[in-house]
Amino acid sequence: MMNKFLIFAFSFAIIGAWNCQEQAFKIYTTSGKKTTYKKMSKDLLQQDAVFFGELHDNPIAHWLEFELAKHFLASKKVTFGAEMLEANDQELLDAFMSDSLNLHSFDSIAGLWGNFETDYLPVVELAKENQSSFIATNIPRKYASQVFKQGIASLELLPEEDKQWIAPLPIAYDSTLNCYAEMLKMMPGGHGGQNFPLAQAIKDATMAHFITQHMKVDTDNIFYHINGSYHSNNKEGIIWYLNLYRPGLRIANICVVSQADINELEKENMGLADYVIVVDEDMTSTY
């Protein structure tokens, strides 16, 4: 059963937001036109895959992730996936989903994110209650770190059993994509070279790989993935690789941004996603 106390605490943190959208958040289309949750959620149901690009510490984002999950489950069979769970922990996740492993053991063995219990467990519990599959899509962090320190070619030297947790090598890579080009600019004096964006790319490719492995494409199914917005903004990152691995999918993305004024979508946030959720920058954070 879902941890009702956690859901209550989670909801209480933003109580009243649904009826107070004028103050808490606004939803915009990619062109900056205001829209509603009802219109957005109806459109998203027509997709093969939906990517919710969040701000990791934003309670509005986590709440809406949960609400959309309920909305999808009311009409479709949903396969869930998340950046916050690493592929080599899939067996542990499956054990937790089947109640053969408790949360304390799952957390201590898998090394879950510090905000997992407050921010992501509600969606995982919802998937469990509905007997939906939940896929740990991300590359084990030690391998992404290895790419940053030693280069992506170093992954080729890993034992074959370790490579099962990584997208098939070598991965395609387009350094001109905005998501990677901007990351390179973040490095002072270019320190780290291409390894910095390549460490991001191997995460994106791996998440797309495991989504491809587990998604079912028909009118009764939808794949719902939760990740940091940078991994799916502009339909780059994970979505670029997903389109490469499985062309022709109907894919929609959401991103969450914060602004001082939520009553108009700032120009720099236009085009980031099919739907842009703008949250007041004064909104409290979850950590």
N, C-alpha and C positions, 0 to 999 in steps of 0.2 A: 504493500500500500504506500501511497505517496506520503511523504513526511508532511503532514498537514501544518505542523507548527512552522516549518520552514516556509511553506507557501504563504502562510498568514503573515509572517515577518517580512517576507519578500514583497508581498502586496502592500502591506502597511506603509512601507518606506515611500511609496508613491501614491498613497490613497488619495482619491479625488482627481487623479490625473486624467482619467477617461472623460470626466465631465468638465474638466478644466483645461482642455486642449489649448484654449486661447492663451493660457499662461505657461503651460508645460511644454508642449511640442506642436509642431505642424508637419504635415506630410505634403511633399511636392512631387510632381512628375519630373522627369529628367530635364525638361525645358523650363522649369520654374513655376509651373502652374499649380496652384493649390488643389489638393484632392483630399479624399476622405479615407479613413481606414476601411470602410465598407467597400468602396470602389477598388482600392488596392488589393484587398484580400480576395475579392471576386476574381480579379484579373490573374492573380498569382496561382489560383487553382487550375488555370489552363496551361500551366508550364510543366515541363518534364523535370526541371530542377530549379530550386529557388535558393539563392545565397543571401543570407542575412549578414551583412557586413557591419559589425558592431564597434562601438567604443567599449573596451573591455571593462571599464569601471562605471559604466552608465546604467543606472537602474531602469530608465525608460526603455533602453534597448533590451535589457534582459526580460522585462515585463512583456514587451511586444513580441519578443521571440517566443515566449510561452503562449501568448494569446494566438499567434499565428499557428503554432503547433496544434492547439486545440481546434482551430478553424480547419486546418488541413485534415485532421483525424476525423472530423465530422462527416467528411465527404469522400476521402480517399484512403488508400493504403499508403502509409508514409514510411520511408526509410530515412532515418536520421543519420547525420554525420557531423563531426565537429573537429575543428583545429585543436581544441583543448585536450584531445585524447590521441595518444600516439599508437601507431599501428601494432607495435610489438606488445601492447597491452590489450589487444582484442580479446584474448582468452579470459583475462581478468574481467574485462567489461562484460563479456557474455556470462561469466559466473555471477557477477553482481546482478545482471538483468534477470537471471534465473533464480535469484535468492539463495544461491549456494555459497556466496561470499558477501560478508557484511561490509558496510561502508568504511568502517575503521580499517579493516584489512585491505580493502581495495585501495584506500588512500595511502596507506603505509607502504604497500608493495609497488603501486603504480606511480607514486609521486605526483599526485594530482595538483593542479594549480591551486594556489592559496585561496582563491575565491570560488572554488568549484562548488562547495556545499551551498553557498548562498546564491550564486549566480547561474550555475549550470545544472545542478542536481534536480531542480524542479522539472526541467525539460526531460532529463534522463528518466526520472520517475514517471513522468507522463507517458513516455514511450514504453516503459516497462508495464504500466497498467493496461496499455492498449496492445501489448504483445507485439510491438513494432521492433524491427531491427535497428540497432544503433551501431554505427561504424566509427571506429577510431581511425581517422584518416591521415593524421599527420606523421611525418617522418620522426623517428626517435631523435630527440634534441641533440644527442651526442654526435649524430652523423651530420646534422646541419652545422654544428660547431666545428666539426672536422673539416667541412668544406671551407668555412671561413678561415681556418688556420692553415690548412694544407692544400687547399684547392680541390676542385670537384673530381679531378682525375684520381685522387686518393681513394675514392669510393670503389674504384675498380679493383683495388687490392683487398677488399673485404672478403671474408669467407662467403660462399654462396648462401649459406643459411641466414646470414645477416642481410644480404641483398634483398631478401623477400619482403623486407619492411621499407623498401625504397622503390621509387618508380624505375622502370627498366632503363638501364644505362646503355649508351650515353643518352642524356635527355636533350631535346631540342632547346635552343636558347636564343632569344632575340633581345640583345642588349639595348635596342632602341625603344622598346616598350617603356612607356612613361614610368611605370612602377619600378623598373630596374634602373633606368637612367637617373631618376630622382634619388634613389638610394645611393648611387655612386657619388652624387653631389654632396651627400651628407657627410662623407668621410673627409676629414681635414686633409687637404693636400692630396686627396686621392688615396690616402693610406688604406691598405687592404686591397687595393686594386679591384679587379672584377670579382674577387672572392666574396665580398659583402653582398652584392645583388645575387650572385650565384647561390649563396646560402639560402636566400629567399626563394629563388627559382626552384631549388630542389624540394623545398617545402611545398610550393605550389604544384609542382609536377606530381609529387607523391600523393597529395590530397586528391588531385584530379584522377590519378591512377586508381586509387581505392574507391572513389565514387563510381568510376567506370565499371569496376569489378562488381559492384553491388547494386547498381541502379537497375530498375525495371522500367522499360519505356512502353507505356500504354496508357489509355485514358483513365485507368483505375489507380495508377500509381504516381507518386511524386517523391523526389529526393529533396530533402530539406537539410541544408548545410549551414552551420553557424561558424563564423570566422571573423577575425579582425577585418575591418573594412578595407585595409590596404591590400589584402589578399584577393579582393574581387572588384575593387573600384575600376571604373571605366571598362568593365568586362575584360580586364587583363588578369594577370596572376593565375589563379586556379581556373578561371573560366577560359582563358586563352588555351591552356593545356587541355581542358575538357573538350573544347571545340576541335583541338588537334587529334585527340584520341578517339572522339566519337562525334563526327560532324553531323549537323542537321538537327541537333537537339533544340527544344524550346527552353531557353534559359532566361530567368529574370533575376536581377540583383537589387538589393536594398542596401543603402548605407546610412549610417547615423553620423551627423555632424553637430557641432555646437556653435551657436552664434549668440551675440549680444542681443540682437533683434531677430526674433523668429518669424516676424510677419512678412518677410520677403526673403527668398532664397538668394544668397549672395552669389555673384557671378562665378567665383572660383569653385563653388559647389555644384554648379549646373553640369549636367552630363556625367556625373560620377556614377549614377545608377539609374535604373528605371524608376525607382522611388527613393527619394531622399527625405529622411526623417530629421527634422531640425529641432534640437533640444536647446532650451535656454542654458547659456553657459554657466549660470548660477545654480543649476541643478546639482544636488548633492551627488557624491560618488560613492560607490560601494566599497572602495578601499583606498 
